[in-house]
Amino acid sequence: MSIHPQYAAGILDGTKRVEFRKRPIAVDVTHVVVYATAPVSAVVGAFTVVGQHTLPPRMLWQQFKEVAGIGRDDFMAYYSGRRAGTGIAVGGVFHAEAPIGLWEDLGIARPPQSFQYLASDIATQILEALSPGSVRAYA
């Protein structure tokens, strides 16, 4: 999943406990690999998915504002004109000791626009290269 560096950092340091998207990911997804966009342009970690909540933006904000890791104005601008959005609840986090290059380390030609599903062998390779962070279950 492509995430701006400041939000990726918030997920990995535990201050951002939900990742907002315009549409849900597949219900069987258990882990999200975090690709920090430019200027980082690399995989920096991952997190376990402990739930998804698809709601109107105002309800999403009310439910998750304390753990959103984003300001209200930026949140509302992201969902401008949308009837619903999805909050992906973050469980345990995993950190890359050094950024993992998509092409150099994984053979992936280009980063996802928003997100993409990985082949299980690539996902396993990435997750095995990461270190568990402080695991905090979503509350």
Disulfide bonds with the S-S distance in Angstrom:
none
